[in-house]
């Protein structure tokens, strides 16, 4: 069974249009996460679409889409998770396409767009629950517009999973909306958020590869994210803009003749304006 998971905060007018297409998908349940939505999403869905499962995040500040999606995944009953943004209308053949093409060791995401767009299907992801758990789900440290969807895709690729591209025909449309809607519940501009997220994703990927594990503890990730945010904000006042992040962390694996020694690893990430 598939679990189609969508999240909502201030987008009930979009969900009203998109939820029926989710509910029409065969062999699927639908999970709607109300992330402190001021529009009363939970009440609306419970009253109008009782077939959908509602998850209430409670009163929360801002909008951490990674946490909202993880809450939906925790409540879902399916073995294959489908993450869809509230402004995306699925074509009726979406699940049929996935069933026909998704293998046991692969995940599905939209084809890479030629031209980036604010109104895109990029956040749509189909992943088996066991693989989602293997890589640790969405990284809740990534907030604002830090590319949490891209970071998950990168970890799934590091896990050596195949990629099934979702073609345009499995989507009916994306409901148009402007930057005001996108930034209503987030702090900081999109450009800054993407820069912080890109550097964080690069550094975290290197740590995962060097350590040989997807487990990077929460305190380390938060410290890394905060340091990158500080460096990016400082860089914004420079001309030309540039920054260098140096990450140092110990190698805690010991044994045999190495017991007497301590090892420290380090790497640098440099960003320069062209």
Secondary structure, DSSP 8 states (H G I E B T S, - for coil): -EEEEEEESS-HHHHHHHHHHHHTSTTEEEEEEE-S-TT-HHHHHHHH-TTSEEEE--S-SS--HHHHHHHHHHH---SEEEE--TTEEE-TTHHHHHHHH--TTEEEEE---SS--SS-STT-EEEEHHHHHHHTSS-TT--SSS-HHHHHHHHHHHTT-EEEEE-GGGEEEE----HHHHTTT--S-HHHHHHHHHHHHHHHHHHHHHHTSS---HHHHHHHHHHHHHHHHHHTT-SS-EEEEEEEEEE----GGGGG--EEEEEEEEEE--
